[in-house]
Amino acid sequence: MLIDVFQGAEIPRTALLELIASSQLRFEPVTPMDVQVRRHGTTSIVTGRTDMRGQFDGTPFSAASAQGTIIAPDSPGTE
């Protein structure tokens, strides 16, 4: 899933992958900044910022965003 930082809309994973596969959406390498990891028992909280650049339908875009991710042993995708 991706959050459109311009409109605040959620882009579901399947739609995001279709846009990338069709080359309608292209990302340049993402630059992570200020990454911090905090551990609380078996759970980790990762925060940071990114500077993203790319093209959508041939139109260049750039966006700076803040992110947070919680990783827990029972979280989907952590098998």
C-alpha positions, 0 to 999 in steps of 0.5 A, spaced: 500 500 500 502 507 498 499 513 501 498 519 495 502 524 499 499 529 494 491 527 495 492 523 501 488 517 498 490 510 499 493 506 493 492 499 494 498 494 493 495 490 487 493 497 483 500 500 485 504 493 482 500 494 476 502 501 475 509 499 476 509 493 471 505 497 466 511 503 467 505 508 468 509 509 474 516 509 475 520 511 481 528 513 481 532 510 487 528 512 494 533 516 499 532 514 506 533 519 511 533 520 519 532 512 520 531 510 527 529 503 530 526 503 537 525 496 540 520 494 545 521 487 546 519 483 540 516 489 536 520 494 533 518 501 530 522 504 524 521 511 523 524 516 518 523 520 512 524 519 504 525 523 498 522 520 492 522 522 485 519 519 479 514 519 473 507 518 473 504 518 466 511 521 463 510 527 468 516 528 473 514 528 481 518 529 487 515 528 494 518 528 501 514 524 506 515 521 513 514 514 515 513 509 520 512 502 520 511 497 526 514 490 525 511 485 530 512 477 530 505 476 528 505 481 523 503 479 516 509 478 512 514 477 517 514 469 517 
